[in-house]
Amino acid sequence: MSTTSLSRLSVSSLLPPITPKPFRPAPTALDYRRRRFPGACRAYKVTIEHGDERRTIEVGEEETILGRALAEGVDVPHDCKLGVCMTCPARLLAGTVDQSEGMLSDDVIASGYALLCASYPRSDCVIRTIPEEELLSLQLATAND
C-alpha cells in the first residue's frame, strides 16, 4: 500500500485547469422568448442613423424600433412613445415596417416616413432620424388635401 505525503498535495493539482470563457452580453427578453418559444418571434437587423452615429440593433417583430433602440442605449429623440406626439420621426431608407398603430397618414407612410415608437420591423431595415419639423410640415400638408 502506498502512502502519499500531504505536503506534496495542493488544491490546484487536484482541480482541472481553469480556462476563461469568452464575454457574452446578457440575454434580452427577446432571447428568452426565442428559447422558450422557438420560431414564435422573428428578429430583424435594424440600422439606425442618428447624427454622426450609425448603430445596428436586433429588433423583434413584436417590439417597436424605439423601444429596442432605447434598451440598447441608442439616444434617439422621443417623448410619448404612443405615435401621437411625432418627436421620433425617421426616414425609412430600406426595408419595411408595420406602423399601423401610429397616426401618420397613408401618403406620408408611402413617402417613406415613420415614427419609431409605432414602427415594428417586418424585414431588415435602414432608418435615418430626421428633424421633427420635416415630418410635421409633410403631415400637415397631406391633412389639408
N, CA, C and O atoms as a GROMACS GRO file, in nm:
protein
  580
    1MET      N    1   0.083  -0.116   0.000
    1MET     CA    2   0.000   0.000   0.000
    1MET      C    3   0.088   0.124   0.000
    1MET      O    4   0.189   0.133   0.070
    2SER      N    5   0.047   0.218  -0.081
    2SER     CA    6   0.127   0.338  -0.098
    2SER      C    7   0.071   0.450  -0.011
    2SER      O    8  -0.050   0.461   0.007
    3THR      N    9   0.157   0.529   0.041
    3THR     CA   10   0.114   0.644   0.120
    3THR      C   11   0.159   0.770   0.048
    3THR      O   12   0.268   0.774  -0.009
    4THR      N   13   0.077   0.872   0.053
    4THR     CA   14   0.109   0.998  -0.012
    4THR      C   15   0.128   1.103   0.094
    4THR      O   16   0.049   1.115   0.188
    5SER      N   17   0.231   1.176   0.079
    5SER     CA   18   0.259   1.283   0.174
    5SER      C   19   0.167   1.401   0.145
    5SER      O   20   0.157   1.446   0.031
    6LEU      N   21   0.101   1.451   0.247
    6LEU     CA   22   0.011   1.565   0.231
    6LEU      C   23   0.086   1.693   0.195
    6LEU      O   24   0.027   1.785   0.139
    7SER      N   25   0.211   1.699   0.227
    7SER     CA   26   0.286   1.820   0.197
    7SER      C   27   0.305   1.838   0.047
    7SER      O   28   0.329   1.950   0.001
    8ARG      N   29   0.296   1.728  -0.031
    8ARG     CA   30   0.314   1.740  -0.176
    8ARG      C   31   0.183   1.767  -0.250
    8ARG      O   32   0.185   1.798  -0.368
    9LEU      N   33   0.071   1.755  -0.183
    9LEU     CA   34  -0.058   1.780  -0.247
    9LEU      C   35  -0.096   1.927  -0.235
    9LEU      O   36  -0.070   1.992  -0.133
   10SER      N   37  -0.157   1.978  -0.341
   10SER     CA   38  -0.211   2.114  -0.337
   10SER      C   39  -0.347   2.112  -0.405
   10SER      O   40  -0.377   2.024  -0.486
   11VAL      N   41  -0.427   2.209  -0.372
   11VAL     CA   42  -0.561   2.216  -0.429
   11VAL      C   43  -0.554   2.230  -0.581
   11VAL      O   44  -0.632   2.166  -0.652
   12SER      N   45  -0.463   2.310  -0.631
   12SER     CA   46  -0.453   2.332  -0.776
   12SER      C   47  -0.414   2.205  -0.850
   12SER      O   48  -0.447   2.189  -0.967
   13SER      N   49  -0.344   2.115  -0.784
   13SER     CA   50  -0.307   1.991  -0.853
   13SER      C   51  -0.425   1.895  -0.862
   13SER      O   52  -0.423   1.802  -0.943
   14LEU      N   53  -0.528   1.916  -0.781
   14LEU     CA   54  -0.645   1.830  -0.782
   14LEU      C   55  -0.755   1.880  -0.877
   14LEU      O   56  -0.841   1.803  -0.917
   15LEU      N   57  -0.752   2.009  -0.912
   15LEU     CA   58  -0.856   2.068  -0.995
   15LEU      C   59  -0.811   2.076  -1.141
   15LEU      O   60  -0.692   2.088  -1.168
   16PRO      N   61  -0.906   2.069  -1.234
   16PRO     CA   62  -0.868   2.087  -1.375
   16PRO      C   63  -0.828   2.232  -1.399
   16PRO      O   64  -0.869   2.320  -1.324
   17PRO      N   65  -0.750   2.257  -1.502
   17PRO     CA   66  -0.710   2.396  -1.529
   17PRO      C   67  -0.831   2.482  -1.564
   17PRO      O   68  -0.926   2.434  -1.628
   18ILE      N   69  -0.827   2.606  -1.523
   18ILE     CA   70  -0.937   2.699  -1.547
   18ILE      C   71  -0.909   2.776  -1.675
   18ILE      O   72  -0.804   2.839  -1.690
   19THR      N   73  -1.005   2.770  -1.768
   19THR     CA   74  -0.991   2.848  -1.890
   19THR      C   75  -1.101   2.953  -1.891
   19THR      O   76  -1.218   2.920  -1.869
   20PRO      N   77  -1.066   3.078  -1.917
   20PRO     CA   78  -1.168   3.184  -1.915
   20PRO      C   79  -1.267   3.167  -2.030
   20PRO      O   80  -1.230   3.127  -2.141
   21LYS      N   81  -1.394   3.197  -2.002
   21LYS     CA   82  -1.497   3.190  -2.105
   21LYS      C   83  -1.502   3.323  -2.179
   21LYS      O   84  -1.477   3.428  -2.120
   22PRO      N   85  -1.536   3.319  -2.308
   22PRO     CA   86  -1.546   3.446  -2.382
   22PRO      C   87  -1.663   3.529  -2.330
   22PRO      O   88  -1.762   3.474  -2.280
   23PHE      N   89  -1.652   3.661  -2.343
   23PHE     CA   90  -1.756   3.752  -2.298
   23PHE      C   91  -1.879   3.739  -2.387
   23PHE      O   92  -1.868   3.738  -2.509
   24ARG      N   93  -1.996   3.728  -2.325
   24ARG     CA   94  -2.123   3.729  -2.396
   24ARG      C   95  -2.214   3.828  -2.327
   24ARG      O   96  -2.226   3.826  -2.204
   25PRO      N   97  -2.281   3.916  -2.405
   25PRO     CA   98  -2.371   4.011  -2.340
   25PRO      C   99  -2.487   3.940  -2.272
   25PRO      O  100  -2.522   3.827  -2.308
   26ALA      N  101  -2.545   4.006  -2.175
   26ALA     CA  102  -2.659   3.948  -2.102
   26ALA      C  103  -2.774   3.925  -2.198
   26ALA      O  104  -2.796   4.005  -2.289
   27PRO      N  105  -2.848   3.816  -2.180
   27PRO     CA  106  -2.961   3.789  -2.270
   27PRO      C  107  -3.072   3.892  -2.252
   27PRO      O  108  -3.094   3.944  -2.142
   28THR      N  109  -3.141   3.920  -2.360
   28THR     CA  110  -3.253   4.014  -2.357
   28THR      C  111  -3.383   3.937  -2.341
   28THR      O  112  -3.384   3.814  -2.346
   29ALA      N  113  -3.492   4.009  -2.321
   29ALA     CA  114  -3.623   3.944  -2.311
   29ALA      C  115  -3.655   3.868  -2.440
   29ALA      O  116  -3.718   3.762  -2.436
   30LEU      N  117  -3.612   3.923  -2.553
   30LEU     CA  118  -3.634   3.856  -2.681
   30LEU      C  119  -3.560   3.723  -2.686
   30LEU      O  120  -3.612   3.625  -2.739
   31ASP      N  121  -3.438   3.720  -2.631
   31ASP     CA  122  -3.362   3.594  -2.627
   31ASP      C  123  -3.436   3.489  -2.547
   31ASP      O  124  -3.441   3.373  -2.588
   32TYR      N  125  -3.494   3.526  -2.433
   32TYR     CA  126  -3.569   3.431  -2.351
   32TYR      C  127  -3.692   3.379  -2.425
   32TYR      O  128  -3.723   3.260  -2.420
   33ARG      N  129  -3.763   3.470  -2.494
   33ARG     CA  130  -3.881   3.427  -2.570
   33ARG      C  131  -3.842   3.331  -2.680
   33ARG      O  132  -3.913   3.233  -2.706
   34ARG      N  133  -3.730   3.357  -2.745
   34ARG     CA  134  -3.686   3.268  -2.854
   34ARG      C  135  -3.654   3.129  -2.801
   34ARG      O  136  -3.687   3.029  -2.866
   35ARG      N  137  -3.591   3.122  -2.686
   35ARG     CA  138  -3.559   2.990  -2.629
   35ARG      C  139  -3.683   2.916  -2.585
   35ARG      O  140  -3.694   2.794  -2.602
   36ARG      N  141  -3.776   2.990  -2.528
   36ARG     CA  142  -3.897   2.926  -2.476
   36ARG      C  143  -3.995   2.890  -2.586
   36ARG      O  144  -4.063   2.787  -2.579
   37PHE      N  145  -4.003   2.974  -2.688
   37PHE     CA  146  -4.096   2.952  -2.799
   37PHE      C  147  -4.021   2.959  -2.932
   37PHE      O  148  -4.033   3.058  -3.003
   38PRO      N  149  -3.944   2.857  -2.965
   38PRO     CA  150  -3.866   2.862  -3.089
   38PRO      C  151  -3.956   2.884  -3.209
   38PRO      O  152  -4.062   2.822  -3.223
   39GLY      N  153  -3.913   2.973  -3.296
   39GLY     CA  154  -3.988   3.001  -3.417
   39GLY      C  155  -4.107   3.093  -3.398
   39GLY      O  156  -4.173   3.128  -3.495
   40ALA      N  157  -4.137   3.133  -3.274
   40ALA     CA  158  -4.256   3.214  -3.248
   40ALA      C  159  -4.232   3.362  -3.276
   40ALA      O  160  -4.327   3.434  -3.307
   41CYS      N  161  -4.109   3.408  -3.267
   41CYS     CA  162  -4.082   3.551  -3.281
   41CYS      C  163  -3.958   3.570  -3.366
   41CYS      O  164  -3.849   3.523  -3.331
   42ARG      N  165  -3.974   3.640  -3.476
   42ARG     CA  166  -3.859   3.670  -3.562
   42ARG      C  167  -3.795   3.801  -3.516
   42ARG      O  168  -3.859   3.884  -3.452
   43ALA      N  169  -3.670   3.816  -3.549
   43ALA     CA  170  -3.600   3.941  -3.520
   43ALA      C  171  -3.530   3.987  -3.647
   43ALA      O  172  -3.490   3.906  -3.731
   44TYR      N  173  -3.516   4.117  -3.660
   44TYR     CA  174  -3.457   4.176  -3.779
   44TYR      C  175  -3.344   4.269  -3.739
   44TYR      O  176  -3.344   4.324  -3.629
   45LYS      N  177  -3.249   4.286  -3.828
   45LYS     CA  178  -3.141   4.381  -3.807
   45LYS      C  179  -3.189   4.518  -3.855
   45LYS      O  180  -3.226   4.536  -3.971
   46VAL      N  181  -3.186   4.614  -3.764
   46VAL     CA  182  -3.230   4.750  -3.794
   46VAL      C  183  -3.111   4.843  -3.773
   46VAL      O  184  -3.057   4.853  -3.663
   47THR      N  185  -3.072   4.910  -3.878
   47THR     CA  186  -2.963   5.007  -3.869
   47THR      C  187  -3.024   5.146  -3.854
   47THR      O  188  -3.106   5.189  -3.935
   48ILE      N  189  -2.982   5.213  -3.748
   48ILE     CA  190  -3.035   5.347  -3.718
   48ILE      C  191  -2.922   5.448  -3.737
   48ILE      O  192  -2.816   5.437  -3.675
   49GLU      N  193  -2.946   5.545  -3.823
   49GLU     CA  194  -2.853   5.655  -3.844
   49GLU      C  195  -2.909   5.776  -3.770
   49GLU      O  196  -3.017   5.825  -3.801
   50HIS      N  197  -2.833   5.822  -3.672
   50HIS     CA  198  -2.876   5.938  -3.593
   50HIS      C  199  -2.756   6.028  -3.572
   50HIS      O  200  -2.660   5.991  -3.503
   51GLY      N  201  -2.761   6.146  -3.633
   51GLY     CA  202  -2.645   6.235  -3.628
   51GLY      C  203  -2.527   6.169  -3.696
   51GLY      O  204  -2.538   6.124  -3.810
   52ASP      N  205  -2.415   6.164  -3.627
   52ASP     CA  206  -2.295   6.100  -3.682
   52ASP      C  207  -2.285   5.953  -3.645
   52ASP      O  208  -2.191   5.885  -3.685
   53GLU      N  209  -2.382   5.903  -3.570
   53GLU     CA  210  -2.378   5.766  -3.521
   53GLU      C  211  -2.459   5.675  -3.613
   53GLU      O  212  -2.564   5.713  -3.664
   54ARG      N  213  -2.408   5.555  -3.632
   54ARG     CA  214  -2.478   5.451  -3.710
   54ARG      C  215  -2.467   5.322  -3.630
   54ARG      O  216  -2.358   5.268  -3.612
   55ARG      N  217  -2.582   5.273  -3.581
   55ARG     CA  218  -2.585   5.152  -3.499
   55ARG      C  219  -2.679   5.050  -3.558
   55ARG      O  220  -2.787   5.086  -3.605
   56THR      N  221  -2.640   4.924  -3.555
   56THR     CA  222  -2.728   4.816  -3.598
   56THR      C  223  -2.768   4.738  -3.474
   56THR      O  224  -2.684   4.694  -3.397
   57ILE      N  225  -2.899   4.722  -3.458
   57ILE     CA  226  -2.953   4.650  -3.344
   57ILE      C  227  -3.046   4.541  -3.395
   57ILE      O  228  -3.093   4.546  -3.509
   58GLU      N  229  -3.073   4.444  -3.312
   58GLU     CA  230  -3.167   4.338  -3.346
   58GLU      C  231  -3.299   4.368  -3.278
   58GLU      O  232  -3.306   4.384  -3.157
   59VAL      N  233  -3.405   4.376  -3.360
   59VAL     CA  234  -3.537   4.414  -3.308
   59VAL      C  235  -3.636   4.302  -3.341
   59VAL      O  236  -3.649   4.261  -3.456
   60GLY      N  237  -3.705   4.255  -3.240
   60GLY     CA  238  -3.806   4.152  -3.260
   60GLY      C  239  -3.929   4.210  -3.328
   60GLY      O  240  -3.958   4.329  -3.316
   61GLU      N  241  -4.000   4.125  -3.400
   61GLU     CA  242  -4.118   4.173  -3.472
   61GLU      C  243  -4.230   4.217  -3.380
   61GLU      O  244  -4.325   4.281  -3.425
   62GLU      N  245  -4.222   4.185  -3.252
   62GLU     CA  246  -4.325   4.224  -3.156
   62GLU      C  247  -4.285   4.344  -3.071
   62GLU      O  248  -4.355   4.379  -2.976
   63GLU      N  249  -4.171   4.407  -3.104
   63GLU     CA  250  -4.129   4.524  -3.026
   63GLU      C  251  -4.104   4.641  -3.121
   63GLU      O  252  -4.067   4.622  -3.237
   64THR      N  253  -4.124   4.762  -3.068
   64THR     CA  254  -4.103   4.879  -3.152
   64THR      C  255  -3.954   4.905  -3.169
   64THR      O  256  -3.872   4.866  -3.086
   65ILE      N  257  -3.923   4.970  -3.278
   65ILE     CA  258  -3.782   5.006  -3.304
   65ILE      C  259  -3.733   5.102  -3.195
   65ILE      O  260  -3.620   5.090  -3.148
   66LEU      N  261  -3.818   5.197  -3.156
   66LEU     CA  262  -3.778   5.291  -3.050
   66LEU      C  263  -3.752   5.218  -2.919
   66LEU      O  264  -3.651   5.243  -2.854
   67GLY      N  265  -3.841   5.128  -2.880
   67GLY     CA  266  -3.824   5.056  -2.754
   67GLY      C  267  -3.693   4.979  -2.749
   67GLY      O  268  -3.622   4.983  -2.648
   68ARG      N  269  -3.659   4.908  -2.857
   68ARG     CA  270  -3.534   4.831  -2.860
   68ARG      C  271  -3.414   4.924  -2.865
   68ARG      O  272  -3.313   4.898  -2.801
   69ALA      N  273  -3.426   5.035  -2.943
   69ALA     CA  274  -3.314   5.130  -2.952
   69ALA      C  275  -3.281   5.188  -2.815
   69ALA      O  276  -3.164   5.196  -2.778
   70LEU      N  277  -3.383   5.228  -2.741
   70LEU     CA  278  -3.358   5.282  -2.607
   70LEU      C  279  -3.300   5.176  -2.514
   70LEU      O  280  -3.212   5.206  -2.433
   71ALA      N  281  -3.348   5.053  -2.525
   71ALA     CA  282  -3.295   4.944  -2.441
   71ALA      C  283  -3.148   4.915  -2.475
   71ALA      O  284  -3.073   4.870  -2.388
   72GLU      N  285  -3.109   4.939  -2.599
   72GLU     CA  286  -2.970   4.915  -2.642
   72GLU      C  287  -2.881   5.037  -2.618
   72GLU      O  288  -2.762   5.034  -2.649
   73GLY      N  289  -2.938   5.145  -2.565
   73GLY     CA  290  -2.859   5.264  -2.534
   73GLY      C  291  -2.842   5.360  -2.651
   73GLY      O  292  -2.755   5.447  -2.647
   74VAL      N  293  -2.923   5.346  -2.755
   74VAL     CA  294  -2.918   5.439  -2.867
   74VAL      C  295  -2.999   5.562  -2.828
   74VAL      O  296  -3.117   5.551  -2.795
   75ASP      N  297  -2.936   5.678  -2.832
   75ASP     CA  298  -3.001   5.802  -2.789
   75ASP      C  299  -3.073   5.864  -2.908
   75ASP      O  300  -3.012   5.938  -2.986
   76VAL      N  301  -3.202   5.834  -2.923
   76VAL     CA  302  -3.282   5.891  -3.031
   76VAL      C  303  -3.393   5.976  -2.970
   76VAL      O  304  -3.438   5.949  -2.859
   77PRO      N  305  -3.437   6.080  -3.043
   77PRO     CA  306  -3.541   6.167  -2.988
   77PRO      C  307  -3.672   6.091  -2.970
   77PRO      O  308  -3.709   6.008  -3.054
   78HIS      N  309  -3.742   6.120  -2.860
   78HIS     CA  310  -3.871   6.056  -2.833
   78HIS      C  311  -3.941   6.133  -2.721
   78HIS      O  312  -3.880   6.212  -2.650
   79ASP      N  313  -4.071   6.107  -2.706
   79ASP     CA  314  -4.145   6.167  -2.597
   79ASP      C  315  -4.256   6.074  -2.551
   79ASP      O  316  -4.241   6.006  -2.449
   80CYS      N  317  -4.368   6.068  -2.623
   80CYS     CA  318  -4.486   5.998  -2.571
   80CYS      C  319  -4.480   5.846  -2.588
   80CYS      O  320  -4.542   5.774  -2.509
   81LYS      N  321  -4.408   5.796  -2.685
   81LYS     CA  322  -4.398   5.653  -2.716
   81LYS      C  323  -4.531   5.592  -2.757
   81LYS      O  324  -4.549   5.470  -2.746
   82LEU      N  325  -4.625   5.674  -2.804
   82LEU     CA  326  -4.757   5.626  -2.842
   82LEU      C  327  -4.792   5.655  -2.988
   82LEU      O  328  -4.900   5.616  -3.034
   83GLY      N  329  -4.705   5.722  -3.061
   83GLY     CA  330  -4.732   5.750  -3.201
   83GLY      C  331  -4.815   5.873  -3.226
   83GLY      O  332  -4.872   5.888  -3.334
   84VAL      N  333  -4.825   5.964  -3.128
   84VAL     CA  334  -4.907   6.083  -3.148
   84VAL      C  335  -4.830   6.215  -3.139
   84VAL      O  336  -4.875   6.314  -3.197
   85CYS      N  337  -4.720   6.220  -3.070
   85CYS     CA  338  -4.652   6.349  -3.050
   85CYS      C  339  -4.556   6.383  -3.164
   85CYS      O  340  -4.519   6.499  -3.181
   86MET      N  341  -4.517   6.284  -3.241
   86MET     CA  342  -4.431   6.300  -3.359
   86MET      C  343  -4.290   6.350  -3.327
   86MET      O  344  -4.231   6.421  -3.408
   87THR      N  345  -4.236   6.315  -3.210
   87THR     CA  346  -4.099   6.357  -3.176
   87THR      C  347  -3.995   6.251  -3.210
   87THR      O  348  -3.876   6.272  -3.185
   88CYS      N  349  -4.036   6.137  -3.265
   88CYS     CA  350  -3.941   6.031  -3.302
   88CYS      C  351  -3.948   5.999  -3.451
   88CYS      O  352  -3.953   5.882  -3.489
   89PRO      N  353  -3.948   6.103  -3.538
   89PRO     CA  354  -3.963   6.077  -3.681
   89PRO      C  355  -3.835   6.022  -3.743
   89PRO      O  356  -3.724   6.048  -3.697
   90ALA      N  357  -3.856   5.946  -3.849
   90ALA     CA  358  -3.743   5.888  -3.920
   90ALA      C  359  -3.780   5.868  -4.067
   90ALA      O  360  -3.897   5.868  -4.104
   91ARG      N  361  -3.679   5.852  -4.147
   91ARG     CA  362  -3.697   5.821  -4.288
   91ARG      C  363  -3.656   5.676  -4.306
   91ARG      O  364  -3.545   5.638  -4.268
   92LEU      N  365  -3.742   5.596  -4.363
   92LEU     CA  366  -3.714   5.455  -4.390
   92LEU      C  367  -3.638   5.448  -4.521
   92LEU      O  368  -3.696   5.468  -4.628
   93LEU      N  369  -3.508   5.418  -4.514
   93LEU     CA  370  -3.424   5.415  -4.632
   93LEU      C  371  -3.427   5.280  -4.702
   93LEU      O  372  -3.410   5.271  -4.823
   94ALA      N  373  -3.449   5.174  -4.624
   94ALA     CA  374  -3.457   5.038  -4.680
   94ALA      C  375  -3.537   4.952  -4.585
   94ALA      O  376  -3.534   4.973  -4.464
   95GLY      N  377  -3.608   4.854  -4.639
   95GLY     CA  378  -3.684   4.762  -4.556
   95GLY      C  379  -3.829   4.804  -4.540
   95GLY      O  380  -3.875   4.902  -4.598
   96THR      N  381  -3.899   4.725  -4.459
   96THR     CA  382  -4.041   4.753  -4.434
   96THR      C  383  -4.071   4.747  -4.286
   96THR      O  384  -4.010   4.671  -4.211
   97VAL      N  385  -4.167   4.829  -4.244
   97VAL     CA  386  -4.213   4.830  -4.105
   97VAL      C  387  -4.365   4.833  -4.104
   97VAL      O  388  -4.428   4.880  -4.199
   98ASP      N  389  -4.423   4.783  -3.996
   98ASP     CA  390  -4.567   4.795  -3.973
   98ASP      C  391  -4.584   4.909  -3.875
   98ASP      O  392  -4.535   4.903  -3.762
   99GLN      N  393  -4.652   5.014  -3.918
   99GLN     CA  394  -4.678   5.127  -3.829
   99GLN      C  395  -4.826   5.160  -3.828
   99GLN      O  396  -4.866   5.277  -3.826
  100SER      N  397  -4.906   5.056  -3.829
  100SER     CA  398  -5.050   5.073  -3.830
  100SER      C  399  -5.104   5.133  -3.700
  100SER      O  400  -5.217   5.182  -3.698
  101GLU      N  401  -5.025   5.131  -3.593
  101GLU     CA  402  -5.069   5.188  -3.466
  101GLU      C  403  -5.038   5.338  -3.455
  101GLU      O  404  -5.081   5.402  -3.359
  102GLY      N  405  -4.965   5.392  -3.551
  102GLY     CA  406  -4.926   5.534  -3.546
  102GLY      C  407  -5.031   5.623  -3.610
  102GLY      O  408  -5.134   5.575  -3.659
  103MET      N  409  -5.004   5.754  -3.610
  103MET     CA  410  -5.102   5.848  -3.662
  103MET      C  411  -5.063   5.909  -3.795
  103MET      O  412  -5.130   6.002  -3.841
  104LEU      N  413  -4.959   5.860  -3.860
  104LEU     CA  414  -4.919   5.915  -3.988
  104LEU      C  415  -5.020   5.880  -4.096
  104LEU      O  416  -5.080   5.772  -4.095
  105SER      N  417  -5.039   5.972  -4.188
  105SER     CA  418  -5.130   5.946  -4.299
  105SER      C  419  -5.067   5.846  -4.395
  105SER      O  420  -4.945   5.827  -4.397
  106ASP      N  421  -5.152   5.782  -4.474
  106ASP     CA  422  -5.103   5.682  -4.569
  106ASP      C  423  -5.007   5.744  -4.671
  106ASP      O  424  -4.912   5.679  -4.713
  107ASP      N  425  -5.033   5.869  -4.712
  107ASP     CA  426  -4.945   5.937  -4.807
  107ASP      C  427  -4.805   5.956  -4.750
  107ASP      O  428  -4.705   5.937  -4.820
  108VAL      N  429  -4.799   5.994  -4.625
  108VAL     CA  430  -4.669   6.017  -4.559
  108VAL      C  431  -4.594   5.884  -4.544
  108VAL      O  432  -4.473   5.878  -4.568
  109ILE      N  433  -4.664   5.779  -4.505
  109ILE     CA  434  -4.602   5.646  -4.493
  109ILE      C  435  -4.551   5.600  -4.629
  109ILE      O  436  -4.442   5.545  -4.640
  110ALA      N  437  -4.632   5.622  -4.733
  110ALA     CA  438  -4.591   5.581  -4.869
  110ALA      C  439  -4.469   5.659  -4.916
  110ALA      O  440  -4.393   5.611  -5.000
  111SER      N  441  -4.448   5.778  -4.861
  111SER     CA  442  -4.330   5.858  -4.896
  111SER      C  443  -4.204   5.812  -4.822
  111SER      O  444  -4.096   5.867  -4.844
  112GLY      N  445  -4.218   5.714  -4.734
  112GLY     CA  446  -4.101   5.658  -4.666
  112GLY      C  447  -4.074   5.712  -4.528
  112GLY      O  448  -3.962   5.699  -4.478
  113TYR      N  449  -4.173   5.772  -4.465
  113TYR     CA  450  -4.155   5.826  -4.330
  113TYR      C  451  -4.212   5.730  -4.226
  113TYR      O  452  -4.301   5.650  -4.256
  114ALA      N  453  -4.160   5.739  -4.105
  114ALA     CA  454  -4.206   5.651  -3.997
  114ALA      C  455  -4.190   5.721  -3.863
  114ALA      O  456  -4.108   5.812  -3.848
  115LEU      N  457  -4.268   5.678  -3.767
  115LEU     CA  458  -4.249   5.714  -3.627
  115LEU      C  459  -4.189   5.592  -3.559
  115LEU      O  460  -4.249   5.485  -3.561
  116LEU      N  461  -4.072   5.607  -3.499
  116LEU     CA  462  -4.001   5.492  -3.441
  116LEU      C  463  -4.080   5.424  -3.330
  116LEU      O  464  -4.068   5.303  -3.310
  117CYS      N  465  -4.162   5.501  -3.258
  117CYS     CA  466  -4.237   5.444  -3.145
  117CYS      C  467  -4.354   5.356  -3.192
  117CYS      O  468  -4.407   5.278  -3.114
  118ALA      N  469  -4.393   5.371  -3.317
  118ALA     CA  470  -4.506   5.294  -3.369
  118ALA      C  471  -4.462   5.202  -3.483
  118ALA      O  472  -4.547   5.151  -3.556
  119SER      N  473  -4.331   5.182  -3.498
  119SER     CA  474  -4.279   5.102  -3.609
  119SER      C  475  -4.228   4.967  -3.560
  119SER      O  476  -4.139   4.958  -3.476
  120TYR      N  477  -4.288   4.862  -3.616
  120TYR     CA  478  -4.248   4.724  -3.589
  120TYR      C  479  -4.182   4.670  -3.715
  120TYR      O  480  -4.245   4.672  -3.821
  121PRO      N  481  -4.057   4.622  -3.707
  121PRO     CA  482  -3.990   4.578  -3.830
  121PRO      C  483  -4.056   4.454  -3.889
  121PRO      O  484  -4.102   4.366  -3.817
  122ARG      N  485  -4.058   4.450  -4.022
  122ARG     CA  486  -4.107   4.333  -4.094
  122ARG      C  487  -4.002   4.278  -4.190
  122ARG      O  488  -4.026   4.183  -4.264
  123SER      N  489  -3.884   4.344  -4.186
  123SER     CA  490  -3.767   4.299  -4.261
  123SER      C  491  -3.646   4.371  -4.201
  123SER      O  492  -3.663   4.456  -4.114
  124ASP      N  493  -3.526   4.339  -4.247
  124ASP     CA  494  -3.409   4.418  -4.208
  124ASP      C  495  -3.431   4.559  -4.261
  124ASP      O  496  -3.482   4.577  -4.372
  125CYS      N  497  -3.392   4.660  -4.183
  125CYS     CA  498  -3.421   4.799  -4.218
  125CYS      C  499  -3.301   4.889  -4.200
  125CYS      O  500  -3.210   4.860  -4.122
  126VAL      N  501  -3.302   4.998  -4.274
  126VAL     CA  502  -3.209   5.109  -4.251
  126VAL      C  503  -3.297   5.232  -4.233
  126VAL      O  504  -3.381   5.264  -4.317
  127ILE      N  505  -3.276   5.301  -4.121
  127ILE     CA  506  -3.359   5.415  -4.083
  127ILE      C  507  -3.270   5.532  -4.045
  127ILE      O  508  -3.169   5.515  -3.977
  128ARG      N  509  -3.309   5.652  -4.089
  128ARG     CA  510  -3.236   5.774  -4.051
  128ARG      C  511  -3.332   5.865  -3.976
  128ARG      O  512  -3.440   5.895  -4.026
  129THR      N  513  -3.294   5.908  -3.857
  129THR     CA  514  -3.378   6.003  -3.783
  129THR      C  515  -3.374   6.136  -3.856
  129THR      O  516  -3.274   6.172  -3.919
  130ILE      N  517  -3.483   6.209  -3.847
  130ILE     CA  518  -3.495   6.339  -3.916
  130ILE      C  519  -3.549   6.442  -3.817
  130ILE      O  520  -3.602   6.405  -3.712
  131PRO      N  521  -3.536   6.570  -3.850
  131PRO     CA  522  -3.593   6.673  -3.762
  131PRO      C  523  -3.745   6.663  -3.758
  131PRO      O  524  -3.809   6.632  -3.859
  132GLU      N  525  -3.800   6.687  -3.644
  132GLU     CA  526  -3.945   6.679  -3.624
  132GLU      C  527  -4.021   6.770  -3.721
  132GLU      O  528  -4.128   6.733  -3.769
  133GLU      N  529  -3.966   6.886  -3.750
  133GLU     CA  530  -4.032   6.984  -3.836
  133GLU      C  531  -4.053   6.930  -3.977
  133GLU      O  532  -4.154   6.960  -4.041
  134GLU      N  533  -3.959   6.850  -4.026
  134GLU     CA  534  -3.970   6.794  -4.162
  134GLU      C  535  -4.096   6.707  -4.173
  134GLU      O  536  -4.171   6.718  -4.270
  135LEU      N  537  -4.117   6.622  -4.076
  135LEU     CA  538  -4.233   6.534  -4.080
  135LEU      C  539  -4.362   6.610  -4.051
  135LEU      O  540  -4.465   6.582  -4.112
  136LEU      N  541  -4.359   6.704  -3.958
  136LEU     CA  542  -4.478   6.781  -3.925
  136LEU      C  543  -4.531   6.858  -4.046
  136LEU      O  544  -4.651   6.858  -4.072
  137SER      N  545  -4.443   6.923  -4.120
  137SER     CA  546  -4.488   7.001  -4.236
  137SER      C  547  -4.548   6.909  -4.341
  137SER      O  548  -4.648   6.945  -4.404
  138LEU      N  549  -4.491   6.792  -4.362
  138LEU     CA  550  -4.544   6.696  -4.460
  138LEU      C  551  -4.679   6.642  -4.414
  138LEU      O  552  -4.772   6.630  -4.494
  139GLN      N  553  -4.690   6.608  -4.286
  139GLN     CA  554  -4.815   6.553  -4.232
  139GLN      C  555  -4.926   6.657  -4.240
  139GLN      O  556  -5.039   6.624  -4.275
  140LEU      N  557  -4.896   6.783  -4.209
  140LEU     CA  558  -4.998   6.888  -4.215
  140LEU      C  559  -5.039   6.916  -4.360
  140LEU      O  560  -5.156   6.944  -4.387
  141ALA      N  561  -4.943   6.909  -4.452
  141ALA     CA  562  -4.975   6.932  -4.592
  141ALA      C  563  -5.069   6.826  -4.647
  141ALA      O  564  -5.160   6.857  -4.724
  142THR      N  565  -5.050   6.701  -4.607
  142THR     CA  566  -5.137   6.593  -4.656
  142THR      C  567  -5.272   6.595  -4.584
  142THR      O  568  -5.371   6.546  -4.638
  143ALA      N  569  -5.277   6.652  -4.464
  143ALA     CA  570  -5.404   6.661  -4.392
  143ALA      C  571  -5.498   6.759  -4.459
  143ALA      O  572  -5.620   6.747  -4.447
  144ASN      N  573  -5.442   6.858  -4.529
  144ASN     CA  574  -5.524   6.959  -4.596
  144ASN      C  575  -5.574   6.913  -4.732
  144ASN      O  576  -5.661   6.978  -4.790
  145ASP      N  577  -5.523   6.803  -4.782
  145ASP     CA  578  -5.565   6.752  -4.914
  145ASP      C  579  -5.701   6.688  -4.910
  145ASP      O  580  -5.750   6.640  -5.012
   0.00000   0.00000   0.00000
